[in-house]
Structure formats: structure tokens, C-alpha cells
Amino acid sequence: MKLIKLGGSLITDKQTERSFRSQVMQRIAAEIAAALPHLTAPLIIGHGSGSFGHFAAKRHGTIDGVQTPAQWRGFAEVSLVASELCGLVVGSLMQAGVPALRVQPSASLLAQDGVPVSLSLDNLHHAVQAGLVPVVHGDVAFDRVRGGTIISTESLFTLLAQALPVDEIFLVGEVAGVLDEHGAVIPLITPDTVSESQRAIGGSRGTDVTGGMLTKVSDMVALVQARPHLTIHILDGLTDGVLHQTLLGAPTVKTTIKAR
């Protein structure tokens, strides 16, 4: 199984609240649609909340916990705008010919102090068996410690990769990969080399309550340590054809994260 994550900064303008980059999403959807008939493994797509969820989440402090009536109303607002963006993403995919089906994480997702611990997988299995492409997204979650919180798409993917036979993850963003201090793409990161790369990894632009590139790379390195068969790619979604070529296994400029 393969997972594709479309970064919130790729499909929205994270500087402006609720701004959807429809042309970017339409091109990405077309690349996925073109690659889909050639893939031998089922596909799940996820996306960040970008300027939809992150602005609302920051206003209400949702990631730190939800206790008061005002905070719970904020929790519901974050869920609403995250769902709004997912509708736009799924619409673009459907128009391109991808049989996409929105699967709302918060309907069954449960967290423990900010870490997702359970998610119903039955509908994902049924969707994949029916030939559909499930679409998940960063979302709110009920939390045993915090009451409620925010779960990033990367954290959700970590949970899915531990529960499903995932062998490859594609993190599609605005840059060609993880950049070193000279602005060159680091082609390979492993648990043995990640500390050398950390000083060159900065935070993401715009409002992001779930962390920037450093958090994403750290999460993915931890994941390949736990699942050594996994290969994770960080690649550019703004350049025409890169996602399509990478999905098909063609050489592209990107950062690959592997256990060794």
C-alpha cells in the first residue's frame, strides 16, 4: 500500500486564511490520475489543513487541549474548516478521474496526550477493496488526557503505517526535498545521518500548529526505525510531473528517508 500526503502549504496559501490553491490541486490530481492505472498497490491520499485548519486551531489553542464550552466550539470549528478543505481536494480528484472517497478521521480517531492511538480501519479496507482511493486529512480528535486536540496528517500516517501493509509514503510539498545549508537537496536521510541534517532544517512558513519540516522529518525517521521496510520520499509538488514520475519509480530530485 502507498500513502500520498499533500502538504497544507502546497494546496493552500498558508499566509491567508481559507485560501485554496485550486490550480495546483487540479494539476496534482491529474498527475495522480495518470499514475493510478500503473500502480500495483492500493493508494490512500492524505492532506494537511493548511490555511483552513491551522488558523482556526491557533485561535482556539486546540492542539493544547479542549475543556471549556468556548474551546469545544472552537474544536467544532476546526473540524468544519478541515472538512471544507477536504471537500475541495476530493472534488479536484474526482474531476480528474480519481475515484476518491473522503474518510473523516475524527469520526473514529482517539488520541492519548496528543498521540493518535486508535482509528477504525474497516471503512478504509472496504473502500480499497471496492477500488476507491480513500482521502484522509489532518483533523481534530478526542483525547483521553487533553479532552480534544489536533492530529497532523504525518501522525495519522504513522498510525496507518503501523496498522496497514504500507511500503512507501510520498510527502509532497513546496520544496524539492530537505535542503542542506547551501540550499541543495539532501538525497538520503537515515537514522544514522539525521542529526547531521537537523541544523539545516527550518520551520515551515506561515501558520502551522503541528510543526514544520523538522517535525516532519523527525516523525518519518522514527517511523522507518519502527518499520524498516518503509521508504519515504519528500518531494516537490510545484514542479510539473515530479509526483507522477516519482509514483512510477522514475528518478527525480527528492529526499528519501530509509532505515539504512
DRENDO-223223 format. One record per residue (C-alpha): y, x, z; residue in three letters. Coordinates in steps of 0.05 Angstrom, whole numbers. Layout:
N
pt y Y, x X, z Z, resn ALA
...
//
This chain:
260
pt y 0, x 0, z 0, resn MET
pt y 71, x 23, z -15, resn LYS
pt y 135, x 6, z 21, resn LEU
pt y 205, x 9, z -10, resn ILE
pt y 266, x 8, z 34, resn LYS
pt y 333, x -6, z 1, resn LEU
pt y 388, x 23, z 45, resn GLY
pt y 443, x -23, z 70, resn GLY
pt y 494, x 27, z 45, resn SER
pt y 463, x 22, z -24, resn LEU
pt y 463, x -53, z -33, resn ILE
pt y 527, x -68, z 6, resn THR
pt y 594, x -35, z 16, resn ASP
pt y 588, x -17, z 89, resn LYS
pt y 663, x -9, z 95, resn GLN
pt y 676, x -83, z 80, resn THR
pt y 641, x -139, z 117, resn GLU
pt y 592, x -182, z 78, resn ARG
pt y 603, x -145, z 11, resn SER
pt y 542, x -147, z -34, resn PHE
pt y 535, x -96, z -90, resn ARG
pt y 504, x -145, z -139, resn SER
pt y 505, x -99, z -199, resn GLN
pt y 470, x -43, z -161, resn VAL
pt y 418, x -92, z -135, resn MET
pt y 406, x -121, z -204, resn GLN
pt y 392, x -52, z -233, resn ARG
pt y 346, x -33, z -175, resn ILE
pt y 309, x -99, z -183, resn ALA
pt y 300, x -85, z -258, resn ALA
pt y 271, x -15, z -242, resn GLU
pt y 222, x -45, z -192, resn ILE
pt y 202, x -99, z -242, resn ALA
pt y 189, x -47, z -296, resn ALA
pt y 146, x -5, z -250, resn ALA
pt y 108, x -62, z -217, resn LEU
pt y 55, x -72, z -273, resn PRO
pt y 37, x 2, z -269, resn HIS
pt y 27, x 5, z -193, resn LEU
pt y -45, x 4, z -169, resn THR
pt y -27, x -12, z -96, resn ALA
pt y 7, x -73, z -67, resn PRO
pt y 82, x -68, z -52, resn LEU
pt y 126, x -90, z 5, resn ILE
pt y 202, x -85, z 0, resn ILE
pt y 249, x -79, z 58, resn GLY
pt y 324, x -72, z 61, resn HIS
pt y 378, x -54, z 112, resn GLY
pt y 430, x -104, z 135, resn SER
pt y 489, x -62, z 113, resn GLY
pt y 557, x -95, z 120, resn SER
pt y 524, x -162, z 134, resn PHE
pt y 485, x -150, z 198, resn GLY
pt y 518, x -87, z 225, resn HIS
pt y 588, x -114, z 232, resn PHE
pt y 564, x -176, z 269, resn ALA
pt y 516, x -135, z 312, resn ALA
pt y 571, x -86, z 332, resn LYS
pt y 619, x -142, z 351, resn ARG
pt y 568, x -172, z 398, resn HIS
pt y 534, x -108, z 422, resn GLY
pt y 467, x -139, z 403, resn THR
pt y 427, x -75, z 400, resn ILE
pt y 441, x -60, z 473, resn ASP
pt y 415, x -127, z 499, resn GLY
pt y 426, x -202, z 498, resn VAL
pt y 435, x -241, z 563, resn GLN
pt y 496, x -286, z 564, resn THR
pt y 507, x -350, z 524, resn PRO
pt y 560, x -315, z 483, resn ALA
pt y 512, x -258, z 468, resn GLN
pt y 458, x -306, z 447, resn TRP
pt y 506, x -340, z 399, resn ARG
pt y 521, x -271, z 372, resn GLY
pt y 446, x -259, z 366, resn PHE
pt y 440, x -321, z 323, resn ALA
pt y 500, x -300, z 280, resn GLU
pt y 468, x -232, z 266, resn VAL
pt y 404, x -268, z 245, resn SER
pt y 443, x -314, z 199, resn LEU
pt y 480, x -259, z 161, resn VAL
pt y 418, x -216, z 156, resn ALA
pt y 382, x -275, z 125, resn SER
pt y 441, x -287, z 78, resn GLU
pt y 435, x -216, z 51, resn LEU
pt y 360, x -222, z 43, resn CYS
pt y 370, x -285, z 2, resn GLY
pt y 415, x -246, z -45, resn LEU
pt y 365, x -189, z -51, resn VAL
pt y 306, x -236, z -63, resn VAL
pt y 347, x -274, z -115, resn GLY
pt y 361, x -210, z -153, resn SER
pt y 288, x -190, z -151, resn LEU
pt y 265, x -259, z -175, resn MET
pt y 315, x -258, z -232, resn GLN
pt y 287, x -190, z -254, resn ALA
pt y 216, x -217, z -254, resn GLY
pt y 191, x -192, z -187, resn VAL
pt y 152, x -247, z -150, resn PRO
pt y 189, x -234, z -86, resn ALA
pt y 179, x -274, z -22, resn LEU
pt y 225, x -268, z 38, resn ARG
pt y 187, x -258, z 103, resn VAL
pt y 235, x -263, z 163, resn GLN
pt y 216, x -211, z 215, resn PRO
pt y 250, x -246, z 274, resn SER
pt y 204, x -306, z 266, resn ALA
pt y 148, x -266, z 299, resn SER
pt y 176, x -197, z 317, resn LEU
pt y 174, x -176, z 391, resn LEU
pt y 205, x -112, z 419, resn ALA
pt y 198, x -73, z 484, resn GLN
pt y 264, x -40, z 503, resn ASP
pt y 286, x -32, z 431, resn GLY
pt y 218, x -12, z 402, resn VAL
pt y 180, x -63, z 360, resn PRO
pt y 112, x -76, z 390, resn VAL
pt y 83, x -135, z 352, resn SER
pt y 93, x -173, z 287, resn LEU
pt y 49, x -226, z 256, resn SER
pt y 17, x -197, z 194, resn LEU
pt y -22, x -258, z 169, resn ASP
pt y 32, x -282, z 122, resn ASN
pt y 43, x -212, z 94, resn LEU
pt y -32, x -208, z 79, resn HIS
pt y -33, x -277, z 46, resn HIS
pt y 29, x -260, z 4, resn ALA
pt y 0, x -195, z -21, resn VAL
pt y -67, x -227, z -37, resn GLN
pt y -30, x -281, z -77, resn ALA
pt y 4, x -227, z -119, resn GLY
pt y 71, x -235, z -86, resn LEU
pt y 118, x -180, z -62, resn VAL
pt y 139, x -193, z 10, resn PRO
pt y 211, x -175, z 27, resn VAL
pt y 229, x -159, z 99, resn VAL
pt y 294, x -134, z 129, resn HIS
pt y 329, x -105, z 190, resn GLY
pt y 334, x -163, z 238, resn ASP
pt y 344, x -188, z 309, resn VAL
pt y 284, x -190, z 355, resn ALA
pt y 268, x -219, z 423, resn PHE
pt y 258, x -162, z 472, resn ASP
pt y 218, x -162, z 536, resn ARG
pt y 268, x -116, z 571, resn VAL
pt y 335, x -128, z 536, resn ARG
pt y 327, x -202, z 522, resn GLY
pt y 345, x -190, z 450, resn GLY
pt y 361, x -130, z 406, resn THR
pt y 365, x -104, z 334, resn ILE
pt y 306, x -73, z 298, resn ILE
pt y 322, x -28, z 239, resn SER
pt y 281, x -30, z 175, resn THR
pt y 256, x 40, z 189, resn GLU
pt y 229, x 18, z 257, resn SER
pt y 198, x -42, z 224, resn LEU
pt y 166, x 3, z 171, resn PHE
pt y 138, x 47, z 226, resn THR
pt y 103, x -14, z 256, resn LEU
pt y 77, x -36, z 187, resn LEU
pt y 52, x 34, z 171, resn ALA
pt y 12, x 35, z 235, resn GLN
pt y -19, x -33, z 222, resn ALA
pt y -29, x -33, z 146, resn LEU
pt y -61, x 16, z 97, resn PRO
pt y 5, x 47, z 76, resn VAL
pt y 2, x 114, z 40, resn ASP
pt y 73, x 120, z 11, resn GLU
pt y 143, x 100, z 33, resn ILE
pt y 206, x 104, z -10, resn PHE
pt y 273, x 105, z 26, resn LEU
pt y 325, x 90, z -27, resn VAL
pt y 398, x 106, z -11, resn GLY
pt y 463, x 133, z -37, resn GLU
pt y 445, x 206, z -39, resn VAL
pt y 392, x 246, z -76, resn ALA
pt y 357, x 265, z -11, resn GLY
pt y 371, x 303, z 53, resn VAL
pt y 425, x 354, z 39, resn LEU
pt y 429, x 425, z 67, resn ASP
pt y 494, x 458, z 90, resn GLU
pt y 510, x 475, z 17, resn HIS
pt y 500, x 404, z -8, resn GLY
pt y 434, x 420, z -41, resn ALA
pt y 375, x 372, z -34, resn VAL
pt y 321, x 396, z 14, resn ILE
pt y 258, x 383, z -26, resn PRO
pt y 208, x 382, z 31, resn LEU
pt y 212, x 368, z 106, resn ILE
pt y 153, x 374, z 152, resn THR
pt y 147, x 371, z 228, resn PRO
pt y 148, x 448, z 227, resn ASP
pt y 214, x 452, z 187, resn THR
pt y 253, x 391, z 211, resn VAL
pt y 291, x 429, z 265, resn SER
pt y 319, x 475, z 211, resn GLU
pt y 345, x 415, z 173, resn SER
pt y 375, x 376, z 231, resn GLN
pt y 441, x 414, z 234, resn ARG
pt y 454, x 395, z 161, resn ALA
pt y 440, x 321, z 173, resn ILE
pt y 501, x 279, z 190, resn GLY
pt y 511, x 206, z 208, resn GLY
pt y 517, x 153, z 155, resn SER
pt y 584, x 128, z 130, resn ARG
pt y 610, x 61, z 151, resn GLY
pt y 589, x 16, z 209, resn THR
pt y 516, x 27, z 226, resn ASP
pt y 490, x 7, z 294, resn VAL
pt y 419, x 33, z 281, resn THR
pt y 435, x 106, z 266, resn GLY
pt y 449, x 150, z 206, resn GLY
pt y 408, x 199, z 166, resn MET
pt y 388, x 240, z 228, resn LEU
pt y 356, x 179, z 260, resn THR
pt y 321, x 160, z 195, resn LYS
pt y 292, x 230, z 184, resn VAL
pt y 271, x 236, z 257, resn SER
pt y 236, x 169, z 254, resn ASP
pt y 199, x 187, z 189, resn MET
pt y 178, x 256, z 214, resn VAL
pt y 149, x 223, z 276, resn ALA
pt y 113, x 174, z 231, resn LEU
pt y 79, x 227, z 188, resn VAL
pt y 58, x 262, z 251, resn GLN
pt y 24, x 198, z 274, resn ALA
pt y -2, x 182, z 204, resn ARG
pt y -16, x 249, z 168, resn PRO
pt y -39, x 215, z 104, resn HIS
pt y 31, x 186, z 92, resn LEU
pt y 81, x 213, z 42, resn THR
pt y 153, x 191, z 49, resn ILE
pt y 208, x 201, z -2, resn HIS
pt y 284, x 198, z 8, resn ILE
pt y 317, x 187, z -59, resn LEU
pt y 379, x 165, z -96, resn ASP
pt y 386, x 92, z -115, resn GLY
pt y 453, x 100, z -150, resn LEU
pt y 427, x 141, z -209, resn THR
pt y 394, x 102, z -264, resn ASP
pt y 319, x 109, z -268, resn GLY
pt y 305, x 152, z -207, resn VAL
pt y 269, x 97, z -168, resn LEU
pt y 229, x 75, z -228, resn HIS
pt y 207, x 146, z -244, resn GLN
pt y 191, x 162, z -171, resn THR
pt y 149, x 99, z -164, resn LEU
pt y 109, x 121, z -225, resn LEU
pt y 98, x 191, z -196, resn GLY
pt y 143, x 228, z -245, resn ALA
pt y 181, x 289, z -219, resn PRO
pt y 250, x 271, z -192, resn THR
pt y 302, x 303, z -147, resn VAL
pt y 287, x 277, z -77, resn LYS
pt y 267, x 297, z -7, resn THR
pt y 194, x 288, z 11, resn THR
pt y 171, x 284, z 82, resn ILE
pt y 98, x 302, z 96, resn LYS
pt y 56, x 323, z 155, resn ALA
pt y 46, x 392, z 125, resn ARG
//
